[in-house]
Amino acid sequence: MTSIDLSSYEAEREALIAEDRALRFDHQQKYTDVLGPKDLLMKADAALRQIRRDEAESVWSKETEDVPHIFPGMEFLTAKKTIERTKLFQTVKKLPKGALLHSHMDAMCDAEFLIKEAFKYDQMHVRSPSVISANTLMSTLPVFSALSLDYIEGVSKVGIGHPEYMVGDWVPVKRARSDFPSELGGPEGFDRWVIGALMIDPKEALEKYNTSKKIWVKFGSTFVVARGLLGFEPVLEAYYRELLRSSIDDGISYVEVRINFLEKTMVRANGKADFTHREWLLCFERVIREVQEEMKALGRDDEFVGAKVIYTTLRFLELDQIDESFDDCIALMKEFPHLIAGYDLVGQEDVYYPLRYYLPKLLEFQQRIKAEGLSIPFIFHAGETLGDGDKVDENLYDAILLGTKRIGHGFSLVKHPHLIKLCRERGVTIEVCPIS
């Protein structure tokens, strides 16, 4: 019987491992050279791996009262508070991330920050589309808007929870909050109501919004509520600033934020609803400069490179409406070429129009851009579905054929080996959100 040659097998095994790992992003020299000395990188990697091993036992293998049946990989919303307490999360939070390339402006900042900022102003008003009671409160969405201080028509003389309140009447938000019925929690109850309308509660997500269709309805409603709070010049400016500061705190040095330009105007500080798209960008530009100056004064200017905007509108627009967004995007690009990063259509792909519906218009838009000597790349959401072969899944084909620079989400791309190959060859990167 011949002896087994283990040494040649081990050599072949080591060669296979080395060949495989050489293709990984974290093993390619052109990237690791930028990050620092190899021995330091290996030391940091070993430290993080040890933290993960330790917390696999100390955090993810122990029962807790607030989170029953805890385990790694559990639903994000249920595990979020636990994650935030871990040493691994706190370590990763401090690490430089480079760029954040998939973010929606009106969902970027903490809800408590938003209401605290918006509720400062006498101009901010709220109304309810239905009678408020303990039974209807959490299913009723508050509607916010900034109104001129001399606006009288339609402003209620009583609080939003008062028995004499007329559904649909505006109430100054300060009064609505201070007069909120004690049986509904008083001012703190008002805050909880609004925050509940702006966020997805973990328990609700599991019990009430437990299908893709249901969670999309809830998700979409949060943007509707946020829009009224953000559509006021001083609140928008403060929100922009918090967006950039909080990104920097998370180790992010460059942000491309999708801003929805569907609404033609917002309300300016004097209460007039004529704050234009151009002024939105002037405000954003000013805040970027201010934050850069703040960082420079702190000796941390290398931590913030800047920010740009992806011009966004919604994919429920009809063909005769979409041209207006193209005109607007081109006009803004001409004035703010340093701010506009691209163009996107957003909204639930399963419900709204596929890219193919807009194809003639999108091709015309590309021709116009080229004729005017501009560069406005498409950065499309596509394939945000668990389906296969349906119109949502096939958005991937059109996004790639239209030359998209990146693909937002692209869940179903994994089912398309040839499209994966094309993305690699053409440098089409995927904006991945592991918890989406």
DRENVO-356983 format. One record per residue (C-alpha): residue number from 1; y, x, z. Coordinates in Angstrom, 1 decimal. Last residue first. Layout:
@k:NUM&north:Y&east:X&up:Z .
...
This chain:
@k:436&north:47.1&east:-33.3&up:4.0 .
@k:435&north:45.9&east:-30.9&up:6.7 .
@k:434&north:45.0&east:-27.9&up:4.5 .
@k:433&north:48.2&east:-28.3&up:2.4 .
@k:432&north:47.7&east:-26.3&up:-0.8 .
@k:431&north:50.4&east:-25.8&up:-3.4 .
@k:430&north:48.2&east:-24.5&up:-6.2 .
@k:429&north:49.3&east:-21.6&up:-8.4 .
@k:428&north:49.5&east:-21.7&up:-12.2 .
@k:427&north:49.3&east:-18.0&up:-13.2 .
@k:426&north:48.2&east:-18.8&up:-16.8 .
@k:425&north:44.8&east:-17.1&up:-16.6 .
@k:424&north:44.1&east:-18.3&up:-13.1 .
@k:423&north:45.2&east:-21.9&up:-13.8 .
@k:422&north:43.2&east:-21.9&up:-17.1 .
@k:421&north:40.0&east:-20.8&up:-15.3 .
@k:420&north:40.5&east:-23.6&up:-12.7 .
@k:419&north:41.0&east:-26.0&up:-15.5 .
@k:418&north:37.7&east:-24.9&up:-17.0 .
@k:417&north:35.9&east:-25.4&up:-13.7 .
@k:416&north:37.2&east:-28.9&up:-13.2 .
@k:415&north:35.8&east:-30.6&up:-10.1 .
@k:414&north:37.6&east:-28.2&up:-7.7 .
@k:413&north:40.9&east:-29.4&up:-9.3 .
@k:412&north:40.4&east:-32.7&up:-7.5 .
@k:411&north:42.6&east:-31.8&up:-4.6 .
@k:410&north:45.5&east:-30.6&up:-6.8 .
@k:409&north:47.9&east:-30.6&up:-3.8 .
@k:408&north:51.1&east:-29.9&up:-5.8 .
@k:407&north:50.4&east:-27.9&up:-8.9 .
@k:406&north:52.5&east:-24.9&up:-9.9 .
@k:405&north:54.5&east:-23.8&up:-12.9 .
@k:404&north:53.6&east:-26.9&up:-14.9 .
@k:403&north:53.2&east:-26.1&up:-18.6 .
@k:402&north:53.0&east:-29.6&up:-19.9 .
@k:401&north:49.4&east:-29.0&up:-20.9 .
@k:400&north:48.7&east:-28.0&up:-17.2 .
@k:399&north:50.3&east:-31.2&up:-15.8 .
@k:398&north:48.7&east:-33.3&up:-18.4 .
@k:397&north:45.1&east:-32.1&up:-17.7 .
@k:396&north:45.7&east:-32.4&up:-13.9 .
@k:395&north:47.0&east:-35.9&up:-14.2 .
@k:394&north:43.4&east:-36.6&up:-15.2 .
@k:393&north:42.3&east:-36.9&up:-11.6 .
@k:392&north:44.9&east:-39.6&up:-11.0 .
@k:391&north:44.0&east:-41.5&up:-14.2 .
@k:390&north:40.3&east:-41.5&up:-13.2 .
@k:389&north:37.7&east:-38.9&up:-14.1 .
@k:388&north:36.8&east:-38.0&up:-10.5 .
@k:387&north:38.4&east:-39.6&up:-7.4 .
@k:386&north:39.2&east:-37.8&up:-4.1 .
@k:385&north:42.8&east:-37.8&up:-5.1 .
@k:384&north:46.0&east:-35.7&up:-5.2 .
@k:383&north:45.1&east:-34.5&up:-8.8 .
@k:382&north:48.7&east:-33.8&up:-9.7 .
@k:381&north:52.1&east:-33.2&up:-8.0 .
@k:380&north:54.1&east:-31.4&up:-10.7 .
@k:379&north:56.3&east:-28.3&up:-10.6 .
@k:378&north:57.9&east:-28.6&up:-14.1 .
@k:377&north:60.1&east:-25.6&up:-14.9 .
@k:376&north:63.8&east:-26.0&up:-15.5 .
@k:375&north:65.0&east:-23.0&up:-17.5 .
@k:374&north:68.1&east:-23.6&up:-19.5 .
@k:373&north:69.2&east:-22.5&up:-23.0 .
@k:372&north:70.6&east:-25.9&up:-24.0 .
@k:371&north:68.1&east:-26.4&up:-26.8 .
@k:370&north:65.2&east:-25.3&up:-24.5 .
@k:369&north:66.2&east:-27.9&up:-21.8 .
@k:368&north:66.6&east:-30.6&up:-24.4 .
@k:367&north:63.2&east:-29.9&up:-25.9 .
@k:366&north:61.5&east:-29.9&up:-22.4 .
@k:365&north:63.2&east:-33.3&up:-21.7 .
@k:364&north:61.9&east:-34.7&up:-25.0 .
@k:363&north:58.3&east:-33.6&up:-24.0 .
@k:362&north:58.8&east:-35.3&up:-20.6 .
@k:361&north:60.0&east:-38.5&up:-22.3 .
@k:360&north:57.1&east:-38.7&up:-24.7 .
@k:359&north:54.6&east:-38.0&up:-21.8 .
@k:358&north:56.0&east:-40.4&up:-19.2 .
@k:357&north:52.8&east:-42.6&up:-19.1 .
@k:356&north:50.7&east:-39.5&up:-19.3 .
@k:355&north:52.1&east:-38.3&up:-16.0 .
@k:354&north:50.3&east:-41.2&up:-14.3 .
@k:353&north:52.3&east:-44.2&up:-13.1 .
@k:352&north:52.2&east:-45.4&up:-9.6 .
@k:351&north:49.4&east:-46.6&up:-7.3 .
@k:350&north:46.7&east:-43.9&up:-7.3 .
@k:349&north:49.4&east:-41.2&up:-7.7 .
@k:348&north:51.2&east:-42.1&up:-4.5 .
@k:347&north:54.8&east:-40.9&up:-5.0 .
@k:346&north:56.4&east:-37.8&up:-6.6 .
@k:345&north:57.7&east:-36.7&up:-10.0 .
@k:344&north:58.8&east:-33.1&up:-10.1 .
@k:343&north:61.5&east:-30.8&up:-11.6 .
@k:342&north:62.2&east:-27.2&up:-11.0 .
@k:341&north:63.9&east:-24.5&up:-8.9 .
@k:340&north:67.5&east:-25.8&up:-8.8 .
@k:339&north:69.7&east:-23.7&up:-6.5 .
@k:338&north:70.8&east:-20.6&up:-8.4 .
@k:337&north:71.4&east:-22.6&up:-11.6 .
@k:336&north:73.8&east:-24.8&up:-9.6 .
@k:335&north:76.4&east:-26.1&up:-12.1 .
@k:334&north:74.2&east:-26.1&up:-15.2 .
@k:333&north:71.2&east:-27.1&up:-13.2 .
@k:332&north:73.0&east:-30.1&up:-11.7 .
@k:331&north:73.9&east:-31.4&up:-15.1 .
@k:330&north:70.3&east:-30.9&up:-16.3 .
@k:329&north:68.9&east:-32.7&up:-13.3 .
@k:328&north:71.3&east:-35.6&up:-13.7 .
@k:327&north:70.5&east:-36.1&up:-17.4 .
@k:326&north:66.8&east:-35.8&up:-16.7 .
@k:325&north:67.0&east:-38.3&up:-13.8 .
@k:324&north:68.9&east:-40.8&up:-16.1 .
@k:323&north:66.2&east:-40.4&up:-18.7 .
@k:322&north:63.6&east:-41.8&up:-16.3 .
@k:321&north:65.1&east:-45.3&up:-16.2 .
@k:320&north:64.2&east:-46.5&up:-19.7 .
@k:319&north:60.6&east:-45.3&up:-19.2 .
@k:318&north:60.2&east:-47.2&up:-16.0 .
@k:317&north:60.4&east:-45.5&up:-12.6 .
@k:316&north:57.4&east:-45.7&up:-10.4 .
@k:315&north:56.8&east:-42.0&up:-10.4 .
@k:314&north:59.6&east:-41.2&up:-8.0 .
@k:313&north:62.3&east:-38.6&up:-8.4 .
@k:312&north:62.5&east:-35.0&up:-7.4 .
@k:311&north:64.7&east:-32.0&up:-8.2 .
@k:310&north:63.0&east:-29.0&up:-6.6 .
@k:309&north:65.7&east:-27.4&up:-4.4 .
@k:308&north:66.2&east:-23.7&up:-3.5 .
@k:307&north:66.3&east:-21.7&up:-0.3 .
@k:306&north:67.3&east:-18.2&up:0.9 .
@k:305&north:66.0&east:-14.7&up:1.8 .
@k:304&north:65.8&east:-15.3&up:5.5 .
@k:303&north:64.1&east:-12.7&up:7.8 .
@k:302&north:65.8&east:-9.7&up:6.2 .
@k:301&north:69.1&east:-11.0&up:7.7 .
@k:300&north:67.8&east:-10.5&up:11.2 .
@k:299&north:70.6&east:-8.3&up:12.7 .
@k:298&north:71.8&east:-11.3&up:14.7 .
@k:297&north:75.1&east:-11.5&up:12.8 .
@k:296&north:73.1&east:-11.3&up:9.6 .
@k:295&north:70.9&east:-14.2&up:10.7 .
@k:294&north:74.0&east:-16.4&up:11.4 .
@k:293&north:75.6&east:-15.3&up:8.1 .
@k:292&north:72.4&east:-16.4&up:6.2 .
@k:291&north:72.5&east:-19.7&up:8.1 .
@k:290&north:76.1&east:-20.3&up:7.0 .
@k:289&north:75.3&east:-19.4&up:3.4 .
@k:288&north:72.3&east:-21.8&up:3.3 .
@k:287&north:74.5&east:-24.5&up:4.9 .
@k:286&north:77.1&east:-24.2&up:2.3 .
@k:285&north:74.6&east:-24.4&up:-0.6 .
@k:284&north:73.0&east:-27.5&up:1.0 .
@k:283&north:76.4&east:-29.2&up:1.3 .
@k:282&north:77.3&east:-28.3&up:-2.3 .
@k:281&north:73.9&east:-29.6&up:-3.3 .
@k:280&north:74.5&east:-33.0&up:-1.6 .
@k:279&north:78.0&east:-33.0&up:-3.1 .
@k:278&north:76.6&east:-32.8&up:-6.7 .
@k:277&north:74.2&east:-35.6&up:-5.8 .
@k:276&north:77.2&east:-37.8&up:-4.8 .
@k:275&north:78.7&east:-39.0&up:-1.5 .
@k:274&north:80.2&east:-42.3&up:-2.7 .
@k:273&north:79.1&east:-44.7&up:0.0 .
@k:272&north:82.3&east:-44.7&up:2.0 .
@k:271&north:81.9&east:-44.4&up:5.8 .
@k:270&north:84.4&east:-41.6&up:6.3 .
@k:269&north:81.6&east:-39.0&up:6.9 .
@k:268&north:80.1&east:-39.7&up:3.5 .
@k:267&north:77.5&east:-42.3&up:2.8 .
@k:266&north:74.8&east:-41.3&up:0.3 .
@k:265&north:74.8&east:-41.7&up:-3.5 .
@k:264&north:72.6&east:-42.2&up:-6.5 .
@k:263&north:69.4&east:-42.9&up:-4.6 .
@k:262&north:66.5&east:-41.6&up:-6.6 .
@k:261&north:67.4&east:-37.9&up:-6.0 .
@k:260&north:64.5&east:-37.1&up:-3.7 .
@k:259&north:64.8&east:-33.6&up:-2.5 .
@k:258&north:61.8&east:-31.3&up:-2.8 .
@k:257&north:62.3&east:-28.1&up:-0.8 .
@k:256&north:61.7&east:-24.6&up:-2.0 .
@k:255&north:61.9&east:-22.4&up:1.1 .
@k:254&north:62.2&east:-18.6&up:1.6 .
@k:253&north:61.8&east:-16.5&up:4.8 .
@k:252&north:59.3&east:-18.5&up:6.7 .
@k:251&north:58.3&east:-17.0&up:10.1 .
@k:250&north:58.0&east:-20.3&up:11.9 .
@k:249&north:61.4&east:-19.8&up:13.5 .
@k:248&north:62.8&east:-19.2&up:10.0 .
@k:247&north:61.5&east:-22.7&up:9.0 .
@k:246&north:63.0&east:-24.2&up:12.1 .
@k:245&north:66.4&east:-22.7&up:11.2 .
@k:244&north:66.3&east:-23.8&up:7.6 .
@k:243&north:65.3&east:-27.4&up:8.3 .
@k:242&north:67.7&east:-27.6&up:11.3 .
@k:241&north:70.6&east:-26.6&up:9.0 .
@k:240&north:69.6&east:-29.1&up:6.4 .
@k:239&north:69.3&east:-31.8&up:9.1 .
@k:238&north:72.8&east:-31.0&up:10.5 .
@k:237&north:74.2&east:-31.4&up:7.0 .
@k:236&north:72.3&east:-34.6&up:6.3 .
@k:235&north:73.5&east:-36.1&up:9.7 .
@k:234&north:77.1&east:-35.3&up:8.8 .
@k:233&north:76.8&east:-36.8&up:5.3 .
@k:232&north:74.9&east:-40.0&up:6.1 .
@k:231&north:71.8&east:-40.9&up:4.1 .
@k:230&north:69.6&east:-39.1&up:6.5 .
@k:229&north:69.2&east:-42.0&up:9.0 .
@k:228&north:68.7&east:-44.6&up:6.2 .
@k:227&north:66.3&east:-42.4&up:4.4 .
@k:226&north:64.2&east:-41.7&up:7.5 .
@k:225&north:63.1&east:-45.3&up:7.7 .
@k:224&north:62.0&east:-45.5&up:4.1 .
@k:223&north:60.3&east:-42.1&up:4.4 .
@k:222&north:58.2&east:-43.3&up:7.3 .
@k:221&north:57.2&east:-46.4&up:5.3 .
@k:220&north:55.5&east:-44.2&up:2.7 .
@k:219&north:53.2&east:-42.6&up:5.2 .
@k:218&north:52.2&east:-46.0&up:6.7 .
@k:217&north:51.4&east:-47.4&up:3.3 .
@k:216&north:49.6&east:-44.1&up:2.3 .
@k:215&north:47.6&east:-44.3&up:5.5 .
@k:214&north:46.3&east:-47.8&up:4.6 .
@k:213&north:45.2&east:-46.8&up:1.1 .
@k:212&north:43.5&east:-43.6&up:2.2 .
@k:211&north:41.6&east:-45.5&up:4.8 .
@k:210&north:41.7&east:-45.4&up:8.6 .
@k:209&north:45.3&east:-46.6&up:9.2 .
@k:208&north:44.6&east:-48.8&up:12.2 .
@k:207&north:42.0&east:-47.0&up:14.3 .
@k:206&north:42.1&east:-43.3&up:13.4 .
@k:205&north:45.7&east:-43.0&up:12.2 .
@k:204&north:46.9&east:-45.4&up:14.9 .
@k:203&north:45.4&east:-43.1&up:17.6 .
@k:202&north:47.0&east:-40.0&up:16.1 .
@k:201&north:50.5&east:-41.7&up:15.7 .
@k:200&north:52.0&east:-41.2&up:12.2 .
@k:199&north:55.7&east:-40.6&up:12.5 .
@k:198&north:59.1&east:-42.1&up:11.6 .
@k:197&north:58.4&east:-45.8&up:12.6 .
@k:196&north:56.9&east:-44.6&up:15.9 .
@k:195&north:60.0&east:-42.5&up:16.4 .
@k:194&north:62.1&east:-45.6&up:16.0 .
@k:193&north:60.1&east:-47.7&up:18.4 .
@k:192&north:59.9&east:-44.9&up:20.9 .
@k:191&north:63.7&east:-44.5&up:20.8 .
@k:190&north:64.2&east:-48.2&up:21.4 .
@k:189&north:61.7&east:-48.1&up:24.3 .
@k:188&north:63.7&east:-45.3&up:25.8 .
@k:187&north:66.9&east:-47.4&up:25.6 .
@k:186&north:65.2&east:-50.3&up:27.3 .
@k:185&north:61.4&east:-50.4&up:27.4 .
@k:184&north:60.5&east:-53.6&up:25.5 .
@k:183&north:60.8&east:-55.7&up:28.7 .
@k:182&north:64.1&east:-54.0&up:29.4 .
@k:181&north:65.5&east:-55.4&up:26.2 .
@k:180&north:67.5&east:-53.0&up:24.0 .
@k:179&north:71.1&east:-53.2&up:25.0 .
@k:178&north:71.8&east:-49.5&up:25.2 .
@k:177&north:69.9&east:-48.8&up:21.9 .
@k:176&north:71.3&east:-51.6&up:19.9 .
@k:175&north:74.8&east:-50.8&up:21.2 .
@k:174&north:74.6&east:-47.2&up:20.2 .
@k:173&north:73.0&east:-48.2&up:16.9 .
@k:172&north:75.9&east:-50.4&up:15.9 .
@k:171&north:74.2&east:-53.7&up:15.0 .
@k:170&north:73.8&east:-55.0&up:11.4 .
@k:169&north:72.6&east:-58.5&up:10.8 .
@k:168&north:69.3&east:-58.9&up:9.0 .
@k:167&north:67.7&east:-61.3&up:11.5 .
@k:166&north:70.3&east:-63.1&up:13.5 .
@k:165&north:70.3&east:-62.0&up:17.2 .
@k:164&north:70.7&east:-64.9&up:19.6 .
@k:163&north:67.5&east:-64.0&up:21.6 .
@k:162&north:68.8&east:-60.4&up:22.0 .
@k:161&north:66.6&east:-57.6&up:20.7 .
@k:160&north:69.0&east:-56.3&up:18.1 .
@k:159&north:71.9&east:-56.5&up:20.5 .
@k:158&north:74.6&east:-59.1&up:20.2 .
@k:157&north:78.0&east:-59.3&up:18.4 .
@k:156&north:76.2&east:-58.7&up:15.1 .
@k:155&north:77.9&east:-56.9&up:12.2 .
@k:154&north:77.5&east:-59.0&up:9.0 .
@k:153&north:81.2&east:-58.7&up:8.0 .
@k:152&north:83.1&east:-56.3&up:10.2 .
@k:151&north:83.3&east:-52.9&up:8.5 .
@k:150&north:86.3&east:-51.0&up:9.8 .
@k:149&north:84.1&east:-48.3&up:11.2 .
@k:148&north:82.6&east:-47.7&up:7.7 .
@k:147&north:78.8&east:-48.1&up:7.8 .
@k:146&north:76.0&east:-45.6&up:8.2 .
@k:145&north:72.6&east:-47.2&up:7.5 .
@k:144&north:69.4&east:-47.8&up:9.3 .
@k:143&north:66.5&east:-50.3&up:8.8 .
@k:142&north:64.1&east:-50.7&up:11.7 .
@k:141&north:60.5&east:-51.3&up:10.6 .
@k:140&north:58.6&east:-54.1&up:12.4 .
@k:139&north:54.9&east:-53.7&up:13.1 .
@k:138&north:55.5&east:-51.8&up:16.4 .
@k:137&north:57.8&east:-54.5&up:17.7 .
@k:136&north:56.1&east:-57.7&up:16.6 .
@k:135&north:54.0&east:-58.6&up:19.7 .
@k:134&north:56.5&east:-57.3&up:22.3 .
@k:133&north:59.2&east:-59.1&up:20.5 .
@k:132&north:61.8&east:-58.4&up:17.8 .
@k:131&north:62.6&east:-61.1&up:15.2 .
@k:130&north:62.3&east:-59.9&up:11.7 .
@k:129&north:64.0&east:-57.7&up:9.1 .
@k:128&north:65.8&east:-55.7&up:11.8 .
@k:127&north:69.1&east:-54.1&up:11.6 .
@k:126&north:70.6&east:-50.7&up:12.5 .
@k:125&north:74.0&east:-49.1&up:12.4 .
@k:124&north:75.3&east:-45.5&up:12.3 .
@k:123&north:79.1&east:-45.4&up:12.0 .
@k:122&north:79.6&east:-44.8&up:15.8 .
@k:121&north:77.7&east:-41.5&up:15.4 .
@k:120&north:75.7&east:-39.6&up:17.9 .
@k:119&north:72.6&east:-41.7&up:17.1 .
@k:118&north:72.0&east:-39.7&up:13.9 .
@k:117&north:71.6&east:-36.4&up:15.7 .
@k:116&north:69.3&east:-37.6&up:18.5 .
@k:115&north:67.4&east:-39.7&up:15.9 .
@k:114&north:66.7&east:-36.7&up:13.7 .
@k:113&north:65.9&east:-34.2&up:16.4 .
@k:112&north:63.4&east:-36.6&up:17.9 .
@k:111&north:61.8&east:-37.0&up:14.5 .
@k:110&north:61.2&east:-33.2&up:14.2 .
@k:109&north:62.3&east:-31.9&up:10.8 .
@k:108&north:60.7&east:-31.6&up:7.4 .
@k:107&north:59.8&east:-35.2&up:6.3 .
@k:106&north:63.1&east:-36.0&up:4.5 .
@k:105&north:63.2&east:-32.7&up:2.7 .
@k:104&north:59.7&east:-32.8&up:1.2 .
@k:103&north:57.9&east:-29.4&up:1.4 .
@k:102&north:55.7&east:-27.5&up:-0.9 .
@k:101&north:56.8&east:-23.9&up:-1.6 .
@k:100&north:57.2&east:-22.4&up:1.8 .
@k:99&north:57.6&east:-18.6&up:1.1 .
@k:98&north:56.9&east:-15.4&up:3.1 .
@k:97&north:54.8&east:-16.3&up:6.1 .
@k:96&north:55.9&east:-13.7&up:8.6 .
@k:95&north:53.8&east:-13.9&up:11.8 .
@k:94&north:55.3&east:-15.5&up:14.8 .
@k:93&north:53.6&east:-18.9&up:14.3 .
@k:92&north:50.3&east:-17.1&up:13.8 .
@k:91&north:50.4&east:-15.7&up:17.3 .
@k:90&north:51.3&east:-19.0&up:18.9 .
@k:89&north:48.6&east:-20.7&up:16.9 .
@k:88&north:46.0&east:-18.1&up:18.0 .
@k:87&north:47.1&east:-18.3&up:21.6 .
@k:86&north:46.3&east:-22.0&up:21.6 .
@k:85&north:48.7&east:-24.6&up:23.0 .
@k:84&north:49.8&east:-25.8&up:19.6 .
@k:83&north:46.2&east:-26.4&up:18.5 .
@k:82&north:45.5&east:-28.6&up:21.6 .
@k:81&north:48.6&east:-30.7&up:20.8 .
@k:80&north:47.5&east:-31.0&up:17.1 .
@k:79&north:43.8&east:-31.9&up:17.7 .
@k:78&north:44.0&east:-35.6&up:17.3 .
@k:77&north:46.5&east:-35.4&up:14.4 .
@k:76&north:44.4&east:-32.6&up:12.7 .
@k:75&north:41.1&east:-34.5&up:12.7 .
@k:74&north:38.4&east:-32.2&up:14.1 .
@k:73&north:37.6&east:-28.9&up:12.4 .
@k:72&north:36.9&east:-27.0&up:15.6 .
@k:71&north:35.4&east:-29.3&up:18.3 .
@k:70&north:36.7&east:-31.6&up:21.0 .
@k:69&north:34.5&east:-34.5&up:22.1 .
@k:68&north:37.3&east:-36.2&up:24.1 .
@k:67&north:40.9&east:-35.0&up:23.8 .
@k:66&north:43.1&east:-35.9&up:26.8 .
@k:65&north:40.3&east:-35.5&up:29.4 .
@k:64&north:39.0&east:-32.2&up:28.1 .
@k:63&north:35.5&east:-31.1&up:27.1 .
@k:62&north:35.1&east:-27.4&up:26.4 .
@k:61&north:33.7&east:-25.7&up:23.3 .
@k:60&north:36.9&east:-25.6&up:21.3 .
@k:59&north:39.2&east:-24.0&up:23.9 .
@k:58&north:37.6&east:-21.3&up:25.9 .
@k:57&north:34.6&east:-20.8&up:23.7 .
@k:56&north:36.0&east:-20.8&up:20.1 .
@k:55&north:39.1&east:-19.5&up:21.9 .
@k:54&north:37.5&east:-16.1&up:22.5 .
@k:53&north:36.1&east:-15.8&up:19.0 .
@k:52&north:39.4&east:-16.7&up:17.4 .
@k:51&north:41.4&east:-14.3&up:19.7 .
@k:50&north:38.9&east:-11.6&up:18.7 .
@k:49&north:39.4&east:-12.2&up:15.0 .
@k:48&north:43.1&east:-12.0&up:15.5 .
@k:47&north:42.8&east:-8.6&up:17.2 .
@k:46&north:40.5&east:-7.3&up:14.5 .
@k:45&north:42.9&east:-8.3&up:11.8 .
@k:44&north:45.8&east:-6.6&up:13.6 .
@k:43&north:43.8&east:-3.4&up:13.9 .
@k:42&north:42.8&east:-3.6&up:10.2 .
@k:41&north:46.4&east:-4.1&up:9.2 .
@k:40&north:47.5&east:-1.1&up:11.3 .
@k:39&north:44.8&east:1.1&up:9.8 .
@k:38&north:45.8&east:0.0&up:6.3 .
@k:37&north:49.5&east:1.0&up:6.8 .
@k:36&north:51.9&east:-1.8&up:5.9 .
@k:35&north:52.2&east:-5.3&up:4.3 .
@k:34&north:53.4&east:-4.1&up:0.9 .
@k:33&north:50.5&east:-1.7&up:0.4 .
@k:32&north:48.1&east:-4.6&up:1.2 .
@k:31&north:49.2&east:-6.6&up:-1.8 .
@k:30&north:48.9&east:-3.9&up:-4.6 .
@k:29&north:45.8&east:-2.6&up:-2.7 .
@k:28&north:43.7&east:-5.7&up:-3.2 .
@k:27&north:41.6&east:-6.4&up:-0.1 .
@k:26&north:43.5&east:-9.4&up:1.4 .
@k:25&north:43.5&east:-11.2&up:-2.0 .
@k:24&north:39.7&east:-10.9&up:-2.3 .
@k:23&north:38.3&east:-9.3&up:-5.4 .
@k:22&north:37.4&east:-6.0&up:-3.6 .
@k:21&north:35.4&east:-8.1&up:-1.1 .
@k:20&north:32.7&east:-9.0&up:-3.7 .
@k:19&north:32.4&east:-5.4&up:-5.0 .
@k:18&north:32.2&east:-4.0&up:-1.5 .
@k:17&north:29.6&east:-6.6&up:-0.4 .
@k:16&north:27.5&east:-5.9&up:-3.5 .
@k:15&north:27.7&east:-2.1&up:-3.0 .
@k:14&north:26.6&east:-2.5&up:0.7 .
@k:13&north:23.6&east:-4.5&up:-0.4 .
@k:12&north:22.6&east:-2.1&up:-3.1 .
@k:11&north:22.8&east:0.8&up:-0.5 .
@k:10&north:20.8&east:-1.3&up:2.0 .
@k:9&north:18.1&east:-2.0&up:-0.7 .
@k:8&north:17.9&east:1.7&up:-1.6 .
@k:7&north:17.5&east:2.6&up:2.1 .
@k:6&north:14.9&east:-0.1&up:2.7 .
@k:5&north:12.3&east:1.4&up:0.3 .
@k:4&north:9.2&east:-0.4&up:1.4 .
@k:3&north:6.1&east:1.9&up:1.6 .
@k:2&north:3.4&east:1.5&up:-1.0 .
@k:1&north:0.0&east:0.0&up:0.0 .
